[in-house]
Amino acid sequence: MSARFHKFLPLVALAFGASALVAPPAQATAPTATAAVPTCKEIIISKYFDNDQTGGWWVTTTSMGCGGTNESKIYNLDVINTTTNHSYFSQWLGTKATSYVKTVIVPSVPPSRPEYACIIAHAELKIPYGSKKDKKLCWPIASPF
């Protein structure tokens, strides 16, 4: 500050009170880290072929999940033969669970039959977040042997 200002300082204090000499309070700043908003994770679908002396089958596992322990979620899983429209498994589940894992066995067919199966999975975190994930996996179910 300049010397000129210091000479008027007592007059400013008398005119406006001592609060005029105090710096204004610091402004609150927004937090740099935001709270984590629950979302749905990528859906994981795995499959492998297994067999014994009675025949073969596909072991499929679908894993999905949405964060937030108190929020409502929907998990929907369909495993179907797209050639014959036969349903191997179908489930619609409304829950508060943060994860869903399901293993479904799909019987194989002889290599001479060109049939396909599809896994259609959907995970959804309901309002207010509205996060959702979908995945579809199709493959020929003929025995590889």
C-alpha positions as CSV (number, residue, x, y, z in Angstrom):
1,M,0.0,0.0,0.0
2,S,1.1,3.5,-0.6
3,A,1.9,5.9,2.1
4,R,-0.9,8.2,0.9
5,F,-3.5,5.4,1.8
6,H,-2.0,4.9,5.3
7,K,-2.7,8.5,6.2
8,F,-6.4,8.1,5.5
9,L,-6.7,4.7,7.2
10,P,-7.9,6.1,10.6
11,L,-10.6,8.1,8.8
12,V,-11.9,5.1,6.9
13,A,-12.1,3.2,10.1
14,L,-14.1,5.9,11.8
15,A,-16.5,6.4,8.9
16,F,-17.2,2.7,8.1
17,G,-16.3,1.0,11.3
18,A,-13.4,-1.4,11.9
19,S,-15.1,-4.0,9.6
20,A,-14.1,-2.0,6.6
21,L,-10.5,-2.8,7.4
22,V,-11.0,-6.5,7.5
23,A,-10.6,-8.6,4.4
24,P,-13.8,-10.1,3.1
25,P,-14.3,-13.8,4.1
26,A,-12.8,-16.3,1.7
27,Q,-15.3,-17.6,-0.8
28,A,-16.1,-21.3,-0.5
29,T,-14.7,-23.3,-3.3
30,A,-16.4,-26.2,-5.0
31,P,-14.9,-29.6,-4.0
32,T,-12.6,-30.9,-6.6
33,A,-13.7,-34.5,-6.3
34,T,-17.3,-35.3,-7.0
35,A,-19.3,-38.0,-5.3
36,A,-19.3,-41.3,-7.3
37,V,-22.5,-41.7,-9.2
38,P,-23.6,-45.4,-9.4
39,T,-23.4,-46.9,-12.9
40,C,-23.7,-50.3,-14.5
41,K,-20.6,-52.3,-15.3
42,E,-19.8,-53.9,-18.6
43,I,-21.6,-57.3,-18.9
44,I,-19.3,-60.3,-19.1
45,I,-20.4,-63.4,-21.0
46,S,-18.2,-66.5,-21.1
47,K,-18.7,-69.9,-22.6
48,Y,-16.8,-73.2,-23.1
49,F,-17.6,-76.6,-24.5
50,D,-17.6,-79.6,-22.2
51,N,-18.5,-83.2,-22.9
52,D,-18.5,-86.7,-21.5
53,Q,-19.6,-90.1,-22.8
54,T,-23.2,-89.0,-22.9
55,G,-22.7,-86.0,-25.2
56,G,-21.7,-82.4,-25.2
57,W,-22.9,-79.1,-23.9
58,W,-21.9,-75.4,-23.7
59,V,-21.4,-74.0,-20.2
60,T,-22.3,-70.3,-20.3
61,T,-21.8,-67.8,-17.5
62,T,-23.2,-64.3,-17.5
63,S,-22.0,-61.7,-15.0
64,M,-23.5,-58.2,-14.7
65,G,-23.8,-55.6,-12.0
66,C,-24.8,-52.0,-11.1
67,G,-23.4,-49.9,-8.3
68,G,-25.4,-48.4,-5.5
69,T,-26.7,-50.6,-2.7
70,N,-29.9,-48.7,-2.1
71,E,-31.0,-48.2,-5.7
72,S,-33.4,-50.4,-7.6
73,K,-31.9,-52.4,-10.5
74,I,-33.2,-54.7,-13.2
75,Y,-31.3,-57.7,-14.5
76,N,-32.7,-59.5,-17.5
77,L,-31.2,-62.6,-19.0
78,D,-32.4,-64.7,-21.9
79,V,-30.6,-67.7,-23.4
80,I,-32.4,-69.0,-26.5
81,N,-31.9,-71.2,-29.5
82,T,-32.4,-68.7,-32.4
83,T,-33.0,-71.5,-34.9
84,T,-35.8,-73.3,-33.1
85,N,-36.9,-70.4,-30.8
86,H,-36.4,-72.7,-27.8
87,S,-35.7,-70.9,-24.5
88,Y,-33.0,-72.5,-22.4
89,F,-33.4,-69.8,-19.7
90,S,-35.3,-66.6,-19.1
91,Q,-35.3,-64.4,-16.1
92,W,-36.3,-60.8,-15.3
93,L,-35.2,-59.8,-11.8
94,G,-36.0,-56.5,-10.0
95,T,-33.7,-56.2,-7.0
96,K,-31.3,-54.0,-5.0
97,A,-28.5,-56.5,-5.4
98,T,-25.3,-55.0,-6.9
99,S,-24.4,-58.1,-8.9
100,Y,-26.0,-60.9,-10.8
101,V,-24.2,-64.1,-12.0
102,K,-25.9,-67.0,-13.7
103,T,-24.6,-70.2,-15.3
104,V,-26.8,-71.8,-18.0
105,I,-26.1,-75.1,-19.7
106,V,-26.9,-75.2,-23.5
107,P,-27.0,-78.7,-25.0
108,S,-24.9,-79.1,-28.2
109,V,-26.3,-80.5,-31.4
110,P,-24.6,-82.7,-34.0
111,P,-22.2,-80.9,-36.3
112,S,-24.6,-81.5,-39.2
113,R,-27.3,-79.3,-37.7
114,P,-26.6,-75.5,-38.2
115,E,-28.2,-74.2,-35.0
116,Y,-27.3,-71.1,-33.0
117,A,-27.9,-69.9,-29.5
118,C,-27.9,-66.4,-28.2
119,I,-27.4,-64.9,-24.8
120,I,-29.1,-61.5,-24.4
121,A,-28.3,-59.7,-21.2
122,H,-29.5,-56.4,-19.8
123,A,-28.6,-54.6,-16.6
124,E,-30.3,-51.3,-15.6
125,L,-30.0,-49.0,-12.7
126,K,-33.3,-47.3,-12.2
127,I,-34.0,-43.6,-11.7
128,P,-32.5,-41.2,-10.8
129,Y,-29.3,-42.4,-12.5
130,G,-30.7,-44.3,-15.5
131,S,-27.5,-46.2,-16.3
132,K,-27.8,-49.4,-18.4
133,K,-25.8,-51.9,-20.2
134,D,-26.7,-54.5,-22.9
135,K,-24.9,-57.3,-24.5
136,K,-25.7,-60.0,-27.0
137,L,-23.6,-63.0,-27.8
138,C,-24.5,-65.6,-30.4
139,W,-22.6,-68.8,-31.5
140,P,-23.2,-72.1,-33.3
141,I,-24.0,-74.8,-30.8
142,A,-22.9,-77.7,-32.9
143,S,-20.4,-79.9,-31.1
144,P,-16.9,-79.0,-32.2
145,F,-15.9,-82.8,-32.1
